[in-house]
Amino acid sequence: MRIPRVYCPPPLQPGSTVDLDARATRHLSRALRLRSGDTIILFDGSGTDFTAKLARCDRKACAVQVVTRQSVEPEVSLRIHLGLGISRGERMDFAIQKSVELGASAITPLLTARNVVRLDADRRKKRLAHWQGILLSACEQSGRSRLPVLHPPTGLSDWLVDHQAGLLLDHRARSSLCDLSPPDDVLHLLVGPEGGLAAAERNQAAAAGFTSVRLGPRVMRTETAPLAALAAIQVLWGDLR
């Protein structure tokens, strides 16, 4: 049986005892039904895993004793920052979860002209907390020890100001990934919401130095396109080579 992995905010040190948060407590005590004395793996997002033993584990609280430091996850060869148009409910959750599994280093949910989801300040805060939980669970499951950065929802125009040049997924484009030269150590990937980006937004991205690329002859859904692109990019230039 695979040893469960749990995120715990830094810093972690061998010999220390830490209390896990409510999310981790629910997962370990209710979903996995672990008990005191069971072994788990802790990581604090900095790249190192730690072997730990549960000193207490019930529905109310879990306390863990950190035992030993394990191996350090190497830095990625290509950092991919995904700018992703916000889509509805499970589509956005799925895209974030799988993007973490495929090695995205940073994700920014983008507010665009064709967003179906409208978020006021309170809903933005709640959605960001929800997406952060999706991200943490994906790291626990996939074995990632370095925590990707999840930025707050941002308007596309503001994001383009801070992220000059990159790739824009567009089924109308003539170029494919295979036509491009390898990027440097950072790649910005822009994907629209349901219905894609409006023409004015695509022009704005082009003015910011983004190159439009297509992913074959088929039009993909908003939750499929970023995952296909990430997998292809990792095969061509990243850690799936």
N, C-alpha and C positions, 0 to 999 in steps of 0.2 A: 504494500500500500504506500502510495506517495505521501511524504510528510507534508502537512499543510504549511503554506507560507502566509504570513500576516504582516501587513504594513504597520509600523509603529513610528510615530514622529521622533526625530532625532533629539539628542544624541543617544546611541546605544553603546553600552560598554559591558564587557564580560564581568560577571559578579554582581551586577546591579539587578534590582527587581523593579518591574514597571507594571502599571495598571493599563490594561487595554481599553480602548474606547467602546462605546455601545455597539457600533457596527461590527467590530471584531468579536466582541463578546457574544452577540447573537449568532454570528457565523460559527464560532467554535462550539458553543454550548448547545445550540438548538439544531443547526443544520448538520454539523459533524458529530455532535454528541460526545465531545472529548471531555476528559475528566482530569483531575489533579494527577500529576506525575507523567502525563503524556508529553511527547516531544513535538515541538513545532519549529519552524524556521521564521525568524523575524528579519525584516529589512527596514531601514530608515530612509530609503530613497537616495542615498549617497553612493550606492554601488556595492555595498558589502552585505552579505547574509550572515546571520548569527544563529547558532543552535541555541534553543531555549527549552525550558521545562515549565509546564503549568504548575504554579504553586497553589492556585485556586481556579476553579472553573465551574461556574453555575450560571443560572439565568440572570442573576443580579450583577455579577462581576467576574472578570478574569484577571488574575495577576500572574506574571511570568518572570522567572528567573533566567537572566541571560547567562549562558554557559561559555561558549567559545565563539571566536570570530572565524568565519569561513572565507572562501575565496572572494576576490573582488571582481565584479563584472567589468570587462574592458570597455573603454570608450568606443562609441560607434565610429565607423569610418566616414559616414555621411549623415549629417544632422538634417532631418526633414521637418520643416515647419508647415503644418497643414492649416490653411485658411479655409474653413468649411461653412458654406451657407447653412443657416439653421433650418432644419426640416422638422416635421412633426413627430412627436412622441418617440415610439420605438425605433423609427428610422434613424433619428439622431443618436439615440443610445447605442444602436448597433454599429453605426459608423465610428463612433468614438471608441467603443470596445475593441473592434477589430483593427482600427488604426494603431492602437496601443500594442496589440499583439504583433502587428506588422512592423513595429519599430519606429513610429513617429516620435520625434523628440519634443515637439511642441504642437499644440492644437489651439486655434482661435476660432470660436463660433462667430460667424459673421452675420450682421444685419444687412440685408440687401433689399432691393426693390420688390422682388418677388417672394419674399418670406411669407409663408402662410401663417407662421407663428408670430404673434405680437407680444412683446415682453415689456411690461412696465418695470420700474426699478425693483419692486418687491419680487416680481416673478423672475427677473434676471438673477437675483440673489439666490432664490430657491432652485432654479434650474442649474445654476453653476455648482451649487452644493451637490445636487443630484448627479450631474455629470462627473464631478470629482469622485464620487463614490463608484461610478462605473469605471473610471480610470484606475482607481486603486484595486478594485477587484480584478481587472484585466491584468495588472502587474502581478498580483498574487498568483493568478492562474498560469500566466505565461512564463514565469520565472525571471521577469525583469527586476533588477535591483536598483536601477537608476530611474527615478520617477520622472516621467515626461511632465512638461509644464502645460497646464491648462489655463489659458488666459481668459479674462472676462469677455463676454460678448462685446464685439466692437463693430462699428460701422465700417463697411468696405472701404470707403474713402480714407478714413483714418488709418486703416491697416495698410493700405497701399503706400501711404506717406512713409511709414516706418519700414516697409519691406519692399524695397526696390528690386525689380527683376525676379524672374522665376518662371514657373510653368502654369498655364491656364488650361484646364481640360475643356475642350470644345469639340463636339462631334462634327462641326463644320470645317475644322482646321485641315490643312493639307499635309502638315508635317506629323510624323509619329515620333515616339521616343527614340527609336533606332536611328532617326535622322540627325539627332543632336549630339553635340560633344559632351563628354563627361563634365558634370558640374564640379565646383570646388567643394569645400567641406560642408557647406550649408546650401540647402535647396528649399525654396519657397514654392509650395504647391497650392494652387487656388482652385476650388471646386464650388460651383454654385448650388443653390437649393433646388427644390422641385421646380421644374420649368427652366432651370438654368439662370444665368445672369442676363440682365437686359442688355440691349445693344450698346447703350450709353456706358454701362458698367464694363463691358468687354473692351470698349474703346479706351476707357479710363485705365484698365489694366495694361493694355498695350502701350499707352503713353508712359506708364510706370516701368516699362521694360519687360513685361511678361510676354512669353512666347506661347501662342496657342498650339496645342497638340491634341490629336485624336487617339482613341484607343480602339483601333480597328473599325469595321464597318457597322457596328451595332450601337444603338443609343442605349446607354445604361441608366439605371435609376440612380437617384442622388446618393443612396446608401451603398450602391455597388461601385460606382465610378472611382471614388477615392481609394477603395480597397484594391481594385484592379491596378490602379496607377501606382500605389505604394508597392505592391508585390512586384510589378514590372521594374520599377526604379531600383528596388533592392536587388533584383536579379542582375540588372545591367551595371549598377554602380555601387551598390551597398553591401550589406552583410549577408545576402543570399547568393553571392557569387561562388 
